Amino acid sequence: MIADPFQHRKATASLQIQHPDGTPAAFESVTISQTSHQFLFGCGAFDAVAMMKTEDEKEREFLQQKMEKWLALFNYGTLPFYWGRYEPVEGQTAFTETMAAAKWLRKKGVLLKGHPLCWHTVCAPWLLQFSNEEILRRQLERIHRDVSAFRGVIDLWDVINEVVIMPDFDRYDNAVTRICREKGRVGLVSEVFKAASQSNPGAVLLINDFNTSEAYAELIEKLLEADVPISAIGIQSHQHQGYWGLEKLHIVLDRFSRFGIPIHFTENTLISGEIMPSYIVDLNDWQVDSWPSTPDGEERQAREIAEMYTALFAHPLVEAITTWNFSDGGWLKAPAGFVRTDNSTKPSWYALQHLIREEWETHENLVTDANGCLSFTGFKGNYILQTAHGQTDLCLNGSLEKIITLE
């Protein structure tokens, strides 16, 4: 008998269903329908912010249609907090549209993460006028301000981004690289995590990096030795130069599994057009006028997404997978989305929809026994139990024994 690779994603519920007077609901037909997953199937949700900000009705309608397709797949979204864009002028922030987008998504049942609180790229240029001491003070103040303001709406954060390269970054001067060189990687990470934790003690706090080598693992080891409260390890997997494949994927998983900390694939990209040449060292150096999606590329992308998601869903430490761009034409103009630039759905959308909504979702039609009892094993998440007498909600996130009274 072949072992179920997704057994750890499932739980068993043993239920006793009774009528309001306490008598067993014997031989009662019960429909069990999963409505959401515990696992975080995510995607960049930046379009929700644009939808809240635009005053153009056609653009808003277009973005609304895009987000409806987004919501048909995902229960987890990443919202932008790049300091240089969120606060391009000191004191003038994108709070209003970002909070509006966050609340709109939360009402749709979407869990949210903010990205990032500290990063040397897209850093606020007005910080450069200050001393390193003042830059650090303002960086920590910024974290306290934003984590506190969004507490209860956004409770997951990429606290700091791409620390491995941060002190060595030399493409242009920026405030965060300055303070990282002075404080050191461990020193700066400790400071920003402390600020985020103080502002929201219950938050899930991530470190995030595109460097998946041993250098990142060694940094995490030093941070844990320094008691930095890392909730989850963020792994970027931008595959503009071609799919990693299962061999590399498992090498990366093995490297970061040794810490026993949850792993989030935070920025996943798979291309449905021509692959970026392998000689490009920094992906940002690939600047093109257009990057079209192709029929063959779309079929390849769908296969790769299905394989990669299946492997990650089977790994016990992986808690979340976030695809970076929902639509083509995003970062680097890459054809990396689930929809094309005209909002039409690609094969990858259907491939992922099949996995999330069909293969990995539990729906059962059962009948209680003479004592009103039934049991089922399903993927962890939220359910609705429906009978001829009404319905009730059920949360299945572990083994469950429960008496349910029909209303």
C-alpha positions as CSV (number, residue, x, y, z in Angstrom):
1,M,0.0,0.0,0.0
2,I,1.4,3.4,-1.0
3,A,1.6,5.9,1.8
4,D,-0.5,9.1,1.4
5,P,2.0,11.9,0.8
6,F,-0.6,14.4,2.1
7,Q,-1.6,12.6,5.3
8,H,-0.1,15.4,7.4
9,R,-2.4,17.8,5.7
10,K,-5.4,15.9,6.9
11,A,-7.3,15.3,10.1
12,T,-10.1,13.1,11.3
13,A,-13.4,14.3,12.8
14,S,-15.6,12.0,14.9
15,L,-18.9,13.7,15.3
16,Q,-22.1,12.9,17.2
17,I,-25.1,14.8,15.7
18,Q,-28.2,15.3,17.8
19,H,-31.5,17.0,17.7
20,P,-32.3,20.1,20.0
21,D,-33.9,17.8,22.5
22,G,-30.7,15.7,22.8
23,T,-31.9,12.7,20.9
24,P,-29.5,11.2,18.3
25,A,-30.0,12.3,14.7
26,A,-30.0,8.7,13.6
27,F,-29.5,7.7,9.9
28,E,-29.4,11.4,9.0
29,S,-27.9,12.4,5.6
30,V,-25.0,14.9,6.0
31,T,-23.2,16.8,3.3
32,I,-19.7,17.9,4.3
33,S,-18.2,20.7,2.2
34,Q,-14.8,22.2,2.7
35,T,-14.9,26.0,2.3
36,S,-11.2,26.9,3.0
37,H,-7.8,25.5,3.6
38,Q,-5.5,25.7,6.6
39,F,-2.6,25.7,4.2
40,L,-1.8,29.1,2.8
41,F,-2.2,29.2,-1.0
42,G,-1.0,32.8,-1.8
43,C,-0.3,35.3,-4.4
44,G,0.7,39.0,-4.6
45,A,-2.4,41.1,-4.1
46,F,-1.0,44.5,-5.1
47,D,-3.9,44.9,-7.6
48,A,-6.3,45.2,-4.7
49,V,-4.4,48.4,-3.6
50,A,-4.5,49.8,-7.1
51,M,-8.2,49.0,-7.3
52,M,-8.8,51.0,-4.1
53,K,-6.7,54.0,-5.3
54,T,-7.8,54.4,-8.9
55,E,-10.5,57.0,-9.9
56,D,-10.8,55.5,-13.4
57,E,-14.0,53.4,-13.5
58,K,-12.8,51.2,-16.4
59,E,-9.6,50.5,-14.6
60,R,-11.4,49.7,-11.4
61,E,-13.8,47.3,-13.2
62,F,-10.8,45.6,-14.9
63,L,-9.0,45.2,-11.6
64,Q,-12.2,44.0,-9.9
65,Q,-12.6,41.3,-12.5
66,K,-8.9,40.3,-12.1
67,M,-9.3,40.1,-8.3
68,E,-12.4,37.9,-8.7
69,K,-10.3,35.4,-10.5
70,W,-7.6,35.8,-7.8
71,L,-10.1,35.1,-5.1
72,A,-11.2,31.9,-6.9
73,L,-7.8,30.4,-6.1
74,F,-6.2,32.0,-3.1
75,N,-6.7,32.4,0.6
76,Y,-3.5,34.3,1.3
77,G,-2.2,37.6,-0.1
78,T,0.9,39.8,0.1
79,L,0.4,43.6,0.2
80,P,3.2,46.1,-0.6
81,F,5.0,48.1,2.1
82,Y,8.2,49.1,0.2
83,W,9.2,52.1,2.1
84,G,10.2,54.2,-0.9
85,R,6.7,53.7,-2.4
86,Y,4.6,53.5,0.7
87,E,6.1,56.8,2.0
88,P,7.8,58.5,-1.0
89,V,7.7,61.8,0.9
90,E,8.3,61.7,4.7
91,G,4.9,61.7,6.4
92,Q,2.9,61.0,3.3
93,T,2.0,57.3,3.2
94,A,-0.2,55.0,1.2
95,F,-2.0,54.0,4.4
96,T,-5.5,54.8,3.2
97,E,-5.6,52.7,0.0
98,T,-3.5,49.9,1.6
99,M,-5.8,49.6,4.6
100,A,-8.9,49.7,2.3
101,A,-7.4,46.9,0.3
102,A,-6.5,44.9,3.4
103,K,-10.0,45.2,4.9
104,W,-11.6,44.3,1.6
105,L,-9.5,41.2,1.3
106,R,-10.0,40.2,5.0
107,K,-13.8,40.4,4.4
108,K,-13.3,37.9,1.6
109,G,-11.6,35.5,4.1
110,V,-8.0,36.2,2.9
111,L,-5.1,36.1,5.4
112,L,-2.6,38.9,4.7
113,K,1.1,39.5,4.9
114,G,2.9,42.8,4.6
115,H,6.1,43.0,2.5
116,P,8.7,44.2,3.5
117,L,9.4,46.3,6.6
118,C,13.1,46.7,6.0
119,W,14.9,46.4,2.7
120,H,17.8,48.1,1.0
121,T,16.0,48.2,-2.4
122,V,13.1,50.6,-3.0
123,C,14.2,52.3,0.2
124,A,13.0,55.8,1.0
125,P,15.5,58.2,-0.6
126,W,14.8,61.0,1.9
127,L,16.5,58.9,4.6
128,L,19.9,59.6,3.0
129,Q,20.1,63.0,4.6
130,F,20.3,61.5,8.1
131,S,23.1,60.0,10.2
132,N,23.2,56.2,10.6
133,E,21.9,56.6,14.1
134,E,19.0,58.6,12.9
135,I,18.3,56.2,10.0
136,L,18.1,53.3,12.4
137,R,15.8,55.2,14.7
138,R,13.5,56.1,11.9
139,Q,13.6,52.5,10.6
140,L,12.5,51.1,13.9
141,E,9.9,53.9,14.3
142,R,8.5,53.0,10.9
143,I,8.2,49.3,11.9
144,H,6.4,50.3,15.2
145,R,4.0,52.6,13.3
146,D,3.0,50.3,10.5
147,V,2.8,47.0,12.4
148,S,0.8,48.7,15.1
149,A,-1.5,50.4,12.6
150,F,-2.4,47.2,10.8
151,R,-2.5,44.9,13.8
152,G,-5.5,42.6,13.6
153,V,-5.7,43.2,9.8
154,I,-2.2,42.2,8.8
155,D,-0.5,39.9,11.3
156,L,2.2,38.3,9.1
157,W,5.2,40.3,8.0
158,D,8.3,39.9,5.9
159,V,10.3,41.8,8.5
160,I,13.5,42.1,6.6
161,N,14.3,41.2,3.0
162,E,17.5,39.9,1.4
163,V,19.9,40.3,4.3
164,V,22.6,38.1,2.9
165,I,23.5,40.6,0.2
166,M,22.4,43.7,2.2
167,P,25.8,45.0,3.6
168,D,27.6,44.2,0.3
169,F,25.0,45.8,-2.0
170,D,26.8,48.4,-4.1
171,R,24.6,49.2,-7.0
172,Y,23.5,52.5,-5.4
173,D,23.7,54.2,-2.1
174,N,20.8,53.6,0.3
175,A,20.1,54.1,3.9
176,V,19.5,50.5,4.9
177,T,22.8,49.2,3.5
178,R,24.5,51.9,5.5
179,I,23.1,50.8,8.8
180,C,23.5,47.1,8.0
181,R,27.2,47.7,7.4
182,E,27.5,49.4,10.7
183,K,25.3,47.1,12.8
184,G,26.1,43.9,10.9
185,R,23.6,41.4,9.6
186,V,22.8,39.8,13.0
187,G,22.7,43.2,14.7
188,L,20.2,44.8,12.3
189,V,18.0,41.8,12.0
190,S,17.8,41.5,15.8
191,E,16.7,45.2,16.0
192,V,14.0,45.1,13.4
193,F,12.6,41.8,14.6
194,K,12.5,43.1,18.2
195,A,10.5,46.2,17.0
196,A,8.0,44.1,15.0
197,S,7.5,41.7,17.9
198,Q,7.0,44.5,20.4
199,S,4.4,46.1,18.1
200,N,2.5,42.8,17.6
201,P,3.5,40.0,19.9
202,G,1.2,37.5,18.2
203,A,2.5,38.3,14.7
204,V,4.1,35.7,12.4
205,L,7.5,37.2,11.5
206,L,9.5,36.1,8.5
207,I,13.1,36.6,7.3
208,N,13.1,36.5,3.5
209,D,15.8,36.0,0.9
210,F,16.5,35.0,-2.8
211,N,19.8,33.5,-1.7
212,T,19.0,29.9,-1.0
213,S,22.6,28.8,-0.5
214,E,24.3,27.7,2.7
215,A,25.1,31.4,3.3
216,Y,21.5,32.0,4.1
217,A,21.3,28.9,6.3
218,E,24.4,30.0,8.2
219,L,22.8,33.5,8.8
220,I,19.6,31.9,10.1
221,E,21.7,29.7,12.4
222,K,23.5,32.8,13.8
223,L,20.1,34.6,14.2
224,L,18.6,31.7,16.1
225,E,21.7,31.6,18.4
226,A,21.0,35.3,19.1
227,D,17.4,34.5,20.0
228,V,15.9,36.4,17.1
229,P,12.2,35.3,17.0
230,I,11.9,34.0,13.5
231,S,8.5,32.5,13.0
232,A,9.1,31.2,9.5
233,I,11.8,31.1,6.9
234,G,11.0,32.9,3.6
235,I,12.3,31.4,0.4
236,Q,12.2,33.3,-2.8
237,S,12.0,31.2,-5.9
238,H,12.0,33.5,-8.9
239,Q,12.6,31.1,-11.8
240,H,12.9,33.5,-14.7
241,Q,15.9,31.4,-16.0
242,G,14.0,28.2,-15.9
243,Y,12.3,25.8,-13.5
244,W,14.4,24.6,-10.6
245,G,13.1,21.0,-11.0
246,L,12.5,18.6,-8.2
247,E,16.2,17.9,-7.5
248,K,17.1,21.5,-6.7
249,L,13.7,22.0,-4.9
250,H,14.5,19.1,-2.5
251,I,18.1,20.4,-2.0
252,V,16.7,23.7,-0.8
253,L,14.0,22.1,1.3
254,D,16.6,19.8,3.0
255,R,18.9,22.8,3.6
256,F,16.3,24.8,5.5
257,S,14.4,21.9,7.1
258,R,17.2,21.3,9.6
259,F,16.0,24.2,11.7
260,G,12.6,22.7,12.3
261,I,11.0,26.1,11.5
262,P,8.0,26.5,9.2
263,I,9.0,27.3,5.6
264,H,7.2,29.8,3.4
265,F,7.8,30.0,-0.4
266,T,7.2,33.7,-0.5
267,E,7.9,34.8,-4.1
268,N,7.4,32.1,-6.7
269,T,7.8,32.8,-10.4
270,L,7.5,30.4,-13.3
271,I,7.6,31.7,-16.9
272,S,5.2,31.0,-19.8
273,G,7.4,32.5,-22.5
274,E,11.0,32.5,-23.5
275,I,13.3,31.8,-20.6
276,M,15.8,34.5,-19.5
277,P,19.4,33.7,-20.5
278,S,21.5,31.9,-18.0
279,Y,24.4,34.4,-18.2
280,I,22.3,37.1,-16.5
281,V,23.5,37.4,-12.9
282,D,21.1,40.0,-11.5
283,L,17.6,39.3,-12.8
284,N,17.0,43.1,-12.9
285,D,19.5,43.5,-15.7
286,W,17.2,41.7,-18.1
287,Q,15.3,44.7,-19.5
288,V,13.1,44.1,-22.5
289,D,10.4,46.1,-24.3
290,S,8.0,43.1,-24.2
291,W,8.1,39.5,-22.9
292,P,5.2,37.6,-24.6
293,S,3.6,34.5,-23.3
294,T,3.5,31.6,-25.8
295,P,1.1,28.6,-26.1
296,D,4.0,26.1,-25.6
297,G,5.3,28.2,-22.7
298,E,1.9,28.3,-21.1
299,E,1.5,24.5,-21.2
300,R,5.0,24.2,-19.7
301,Q,4.2,26.7,-17.0
302,A,1.1,24.8,-16.0
303,R,3.0,21.5,-15.7
304,E,5.8,23.0,-13.7
305,I,3.4,24.8,-11.3
306,A,1.5,21.5,-10.7
307,E,4.7,19.6,-10.0
308,M,6.2,22.3,-7.7
309,Y,3.0,22.9,-5.7
310,T,2.5,19.1,-5.3
311,A,6.1,18.7,-4.0
312,L,5.8,21.6,-1.6
313,F,2.3,20.6,-0.4
314,A,3.7,17.2,0.5
315,H,6.5,18.7,2.6
316,P,5.6,18.8,6.3
317,L,7.4,22.1,7.1
318,V,6.0,24.1,4.2
319,E,3.1,26.2,5.4
320,A,2.6,28.6,2.5
321,I,3.3,29.1,-1.2
322,T,3.0,32.6,-2.7
323,T,3.1,33.2,-6.5
324,W,4.5,36.7,-7.0
325,N,2.6,38.0,-10.0
326,F,-1.0,37.0,-10.6
327,S,-1.0,38.5,-14.1
328,D,1.5,38.7,-16.9
329,G,3.5,41.8,-17.4
330,G,4.4,42.4,-13.8
331,W,8.0,42.4,-12.5
332,L,10.5,42.6,-15.4
333,K,7.4,42.4,-17.7
334,A,7.6,38.6,-17.4
335,P,4.8,36.3,-18.5
336,A,4.6,34.8,-15.1
337,G,1.0,35.1,-14.2
338,F,-2.1,32.9,-14.0
339,V,-3.9,35.4,-16.2
340,R,-2.7,37.2,-19.3
341,T,-2.6,41.0,-19.6
342,D,-6.2,41.1,-20.9
343,N,-7.3,39.1,-17.8
344,S,-8.0,35.9,-19.7
345,T,-7.1,32.8,-17.8
346,K,-4.0,30.7,-18.6
347,P,-3.6,26.9,-18.3
348,S,-1.7,27.5,-15.1
349,W,-4.9,28.9,-13.5
350,Y,-6.8,25.8,-14.3
351,A,-4.0,23.5,-13.2
352,L,-3.8,25.1,-9.8
353,Q,-7.5,25.4,-9.5
354,H,-7.8,21.6,-10.1
355,L,-5.3,20.9,-7.3
356,I,-6.7,23.3,-4.7
357,R,-10.4,23.0,-5.4
358,E,-10.6,19.4,-6.5
359,E,-7.7,17.1,-5.5
360,W,-6.9,18.8,-2.2
361,E,-10.4,19.7,-1.1
362,T,-12.8,17.4,0.8
363,H,-16.5,16.9,0.0
364,E,-18.4,14.0,1.4
365,N,-22.0,12.8,1.5
366,L,-22.4,10.7,4.6
367,V,-25.1,9.1,6.8
368,T,-25.1,9.0,10.6
369,D,-25.4,5.6,12.4
370,A,-28.1,4.7,14.9
371,N,-26.4,6.8,17.5
372,G,-26.1,9.8,15.3
373,C,-22.4,9.3,14.9
374,L,-20.2,9.7,11.8
375,S,-16.5,10.3,11.1
376,F,-14.5,11.5,8.1
377,T,-11.0,12.4,7.3
378,G,-10.4,15.5,5.3
379,F,-7.9,18.2,4.4
380,K,-7.4,20.7,7.3
381,G,-9.5,23.8,7.1
382,N,-13.0,25.1,7.5
383,Y,-16.2,23.1,6.6
384,I,-19.9,23.5,6.4
385,L,-22.0,20.5,7.5
386,Q,-25.5,20.5,5.9
387,T,-28.5,18.4,6.9
388,A,-32.2,18.5,6.1
389,H,-32.6,20.5,9.4
390,G,-29.9,23.1,8.8
391,Q,-26.2,23.6,8.7
392,T,-23.3,24.4,10.9
393,D,-19.6,25.5,10.6
394,L,-16.8,23.2,11.5
395,C,-13.1,23.9,11.9
396,L,-10.8,20.8,11.3
397,N,-7.2,21.7,12.1
398,G,-6.5,18.5,14.1
399,S,-8.2,15.4,15.4
400,L,-11.6,16.4,16.5
401,E,-14.3,14.9,18.6
402,K,-17.5,17.0,18.9
403,I,-21.2,16.8,19.6
404,I,-23.2,18.9,17.1
405,T,-26.7,19.9,17.9
406,L,-28.9,20.6,14.9
407,E,-30.7,23.9,15.2
